[in-house]
Amino acid sequence: MPGSGARAAFDLEIAASWLACGLEPDKVWFYRQSDIPEIPELTWLLTCVAGKGLLNRAHAYKAAVDKNREAGETTMPASPAACSCTRC
């Protein structure tokens, strides 16, 4: 995003979209993954220890490999896992 104003508008638009889809604000929390430093730290850790066999079973990894994507894009399964772990 070019500026902080554009980023804030984008964030509000995404939140409004989720609310329009029926998400109940009293039952969920909205947050940006980039605002929680533990998420990228844990993502890095998980990408260091996740075995190739484990990644081969992840749908996002298999799809990225099928499209011949770069290594950074093939580590996608670790990011949602890190996000889930930080909510514990």
trRosetta pair geometry for C-beta under 8 A, 3 or more apart (Angstrom, degrees):
i j d omega theta_ij theta_ji phi_ij phi_ji
1 4 7.8 95 115 -94 123 24
1 6 4.8 -175 -172 99 105 107
1 7 4.1 137 99 -74 162 84
1 10 6.2 -129 -98 6 134 146
2 6 5.5 54 51 27 83 152
3 6 4.9 98 58 8 77 100
3 7 7.1 -137 101 -5 42 89
4 7 5.4 -52 -147 36 38 115
4 8 6.2 40 154 -21 68 103
5 8 5.8 -52 -147 35 30 110
5 9 6.4 29 154 -17 63 107
6 9 5.7 -54 -147 38 32 111
6 10 6.2 35 152 -21 65 106
7 10 5.6 -55 -149 36 30 112
7 11 6.3 32 153 -20 65 105
8 11 5.7 -52 -148 35 31 113
8 12 6.4 30 154 -16 64 106
9 12 5.8 -55 -148 38 31 110
9 13 6.3 34 152 -22 64 106
10 13 5.6 -55 -149 34 31 114
10 14 6.5 31 154 -19 65 103
11 14 5.9 -54 -150 34 31 109
11 15 6.4 28 153 -15 65 107
11 32 6.6 -56 -118 -68 123 119
12 15 5.6 -54 -145 39 33 111
12 16 6.1 35 154 -21 66 106
13 16 5.7 -53 -145 36 29 112
13 17 6.5 35 152 -23 62 104
14 17 5.6 -53 -153 31 32 114
14 18 6.7 29 152 -16 64 103
15 18 5.9 -54 -151 36 34 109
15 19 6.4 31 152 -16 66 107
15 30 5.3 33 -114 -141 111 157
16 19 5.7 -55 -146 40 33 111
16 20 6.1 36 153 -23 66 106
17 20 5.6 -54 -147 35 30 112
17 21 6.6 29 152 -20 62 105
18 21 5.7 -56 -153 34 33 112
18 23 4.6 -5 155 10 91 144
18 30 7.5 160 64 -98 149 113
19 22 7.9 128 178 -6 31 9
19 23 5.6 -80 -94 57 39 95
19 25 6.7 4 -109 -53 106 104
23 27 7.9 -142 178 67 69 98
23 28 5.6 -43 179 24 110 151
24 27 4.4 44 88 22 108 112
24 28 6.6 125 74 1 59 97
25 28 6.5 -76 -126 54 31 85
25 30 7.8 -32 -129 -19 88 109
31 35 6.0 -118 -179 60 93 126
31 36 6.6 50 148 -32 133 117
32 35 4.5 92 70 -8 91 105
32 36 7.9 175 91 -3 56 82
33 36 6.3 -70 -160 40 41 100
33 39 4.9 -125 -170 120 90 167
33 40 7.8 113 149 -46 99 79
33 79 7.8 40 -176 -179 159 103
33 83 5.9 -57 -115 -101 117 116
34 39 7.9 -93 -77 66 24 131
34 40 7.8 37 -118 -36 55 118
36 39 4.8 76 91 -13 101 109
36 86 6.2 121 145 150 140 154
37 40 6.8 -58 -162 40 48 96
37 41 6.2 43 148 -17 74 116
38 41 5.4 -65 -146 45 37 115
38 42 5.7 32 161 -18 74 110
38 82 7.8 -172 133 173 73 100
38 86 4.8 142 103 -118 121 125
39 42 6.1 -57 -141 40 24 104
39 43 6.3 30 155 -23 61 107
39 79 7.6 46 170 -158 98 73
39 82 5.3 113 -158 128 60 112
39 83 5.5 28 -133 -89 115 67
39 86 5.5 -75 -77 -11 74 157
40 43 5.3 -50 -143 35 35 118
40 44 6.4 41 157 -22 66 101
40 82 7.6 97 -82 135 13 156
41 44 5.9 -53 -155 32 29 111
41 45 6.6 27 149 -16 63 106
41 82 8.0 163 72 -161 51 133
42 45 5.4 -50 -146 37 38 114
42 46 6.1 37 155 -18 69 105
42 82 3.7 152 100 -143 104 104
42 85 5.8 -154 174 74 154 129
42 86 6.3 -164 12 -56 153 102
43 46 5.9 -57 -145 39 28 108
43 47 6.3 26 156 -18 64 107
43 75 7.8 98 173 141 97 114
43 78 5.1 112 -153 125 69 102
43 79 4.9 19 -119 -99 127 61
43 81 7.9 129 -106 66 66 82
43 82 4.1 -87 -64 -11 67 161
44 47 6.0 -58 -148 36 28 108
44 48 6.6 30 153 -22 62 106
45 48 5.7 -58 -156 31 32 113
45 49 6.6 -2 160 5 67 111
45 82 7.8 127 50 -104 91 115
46 49 6.3 -73 -143 49 31 91
46 50 5.5 38 164 -37 73 111
46 78 3.9 165 102 -152 118 108
46 81 5.7 160 -154 89 166 125
46 82 5.7 -138 3 -64 137 97
47 50 6.0 -39 -121 23 28 113
47 75 4.6 16 -118 -156 124 130
47 78 4.6 -120 -62 9 78 173
50 54 5.1 -116 -171 80 85 132
50 55 5.9 94 139 -53 116 96
50 77 7.5 161 -167 89 163 110
50 78 5.8 -130 -17 -82 149 111
51 54 4.7 100 61 3 80 101
51 55 7.2 -148 99 -1 45 86
52 55 5.6 -56 -148 40 36 111
52 56 6.2 44 151 -29 67 102
53 56 5.5 -48 -148 28 32 116
53 57 7.1 27 155 -15 61 102
54 57 6.1 -63 -162 33 33 107
54 58 7.1 36 144 -28 65 104
55 58 5.4 -50 -154 22 43 117
55 61 4.5 -177 177 -146 84 169
55 74 7.2 57 -179 157 134 96
55 75 7.9 -54 -120 -112 131 49
55 77 6.4 175 -125 38 72 137
56 61 6.8 -100 -87 106 21 132
56 62 6.9 70 -163 -76 47 93
58 61 4.1 73 78 9 105 112
58 62 6.8 178 87 -11 54 85
58 76 7.9 179 138 82 135 85
58 77 3.9 -42 -163 -78 159 153
59 62 5.8 -58 -147 38 31 109
59 63 6.3 30 156 -19 67 107
60 63 5.8 -55 -148 37 30 111
60 64 6.4 29 154 -18 64 107
60 76 4.5 -103 139 94 135 126
60 77 5.3 166 57 -64 116 81
61 64 5.8 -58 -149 37 31 109
61 65 6.3 29 154 -18 66 107
61 74 5.5 65 -140 -169 77 77
61 75 7.9 39 -101 -90 99 18
61 76 6.8 -169 -70 51 64 91
61 77 5.4 -42 -38 -17 105 122
62 65 5.7 -54 -145 37 31 111
62 66 6.3 36 154 -23 64 106
63 66 5.6 -52 -149 33 31 115
63 67 6.6 16 156 -7 63 109
64 67 6.0 -65 -150 44 31 102
64 69 4.3 -70 -171 40 87 132
64 73 5.0 -175 -145 124 133 98
64 74 4.5 -174 108 -96 138 68
64 76 6.5 150 -39 8 145 124
65 68 7.4 32 -176 -77 36 33
65 69 7.3 -80 -71 34 25 86
65 74 6.2 68 -62 -119 77 122
69 73 4.1 -72 149 78 133 136
69 74 6.0 161 85 -52 104 85
70 73 5.4 91 62 11 73 101
70 74 7.4 -142 102 -8 38 93
71 74 5.6 -62 -148 35 37 111
71 75 6.9 38 157 -26 68 101
72 75 6.3 -56 -159 24 32 109
73 76 6.3 2 180 -40 51 107
75 78 5.3 -30 171 22 85 119
75 79 7.4 94 124 -27 81 92
76 79 5.9 -52 -160 20 46 114
76 80 7.7 30 158 -5 73 96
77 80 6.7 -58 -159 38 41 100
77 81 6.5 39 151 -17 69 114
78 81 5.5 -64 -151 42 37 115
78 82 6.1 40 154 -25 72 105
79 82 5.7 -52 -147 33 30 110
79 83 6.5 31 154 -19 63 105
80 83 5.4 -52 -147 36 36 115
80 84 6.3 38 154 -21 67 104
81 84 5.8 -54 -149 35 31 111
81 85 6.4 30 154 -20 64 107
82 85 5.7 -56 -147 35 31 111
82 86 6.5 29 157 -21 65 106
83 86 6.1 -58 -151 31 29 108
83 87 7.2 28 153 -21 60 105
84 87 6.1 -61 -162 28 34 111
84 88 7.8 51 145 -40 62 92
85 88 5.9 -32 -168 -4 45 117
